[in-house]
Amino acid sequence: MPKSISAEKAARVAERKRLRNRSRKSATKTHLTRAEKLIAANQPEAQQAVMDTISALDRDAKKGAIHRNTAARRKSRLMKKFNQAKLSGSAQRKTDKA
């Protein structure tokens, strides 16, 4: 229990920020999951989903919901999956044509 008035206010502010950040992080995780599923299914919408996810990660990092290095790590891993799927997809198309 906070002892001073300023500590009570700080607790109220922290709770508001926690709830706001939780909502932001949840939405970003949803973007990430959707993008990964589209990548795995080799869908053409995967590129737009990846761009939306990167944008959401950057926004969360800018707002302070997640650390900037966490955002960078998640973007890097997502792009790695996307690029590998793109390469394997183009390799399959070449073998299908041959």
Helices and strands as residue ranges (DSSP letters): H 5-40, H 46-63, H 68-97
